[in-house]
Amino acid sequence: MKYPKFVTNVDCEFESFANQIDARYSLTVTINKNHENIMTYIMMNPSKADKTDADTTVNKVLCLEAENLQKKLER
């Protein structure tokens, strides 16, 4: 699953453990480079989203935040 078109940058940090297990502990997604607000979401088990592929949960959160940002910019 791809990230929405409004996503401008994605950074993913993970650590490899024994038995070839990769554990992601940070996923940073930029949706508007000109906006200075930072939102932090703590999620449990957001599947296998990484730097190139999103998942349903991550995309739902991104779309919600993009909608909120658009409303704020329209004021």
RAKANOR-V554765 format. One record per helix or strand of 2 or more residues. SS is the DSSP state (helix for helix, strand for strand). FROM is the first residue (numbers start at 1). TO is the last residue. If there is no record, write none. Layout:
SS_FROM_TO / SS_FROM_TO
//
This chain:
strand_9_17 / helix_18_20 / strand_21_30 / helix_56_74
//
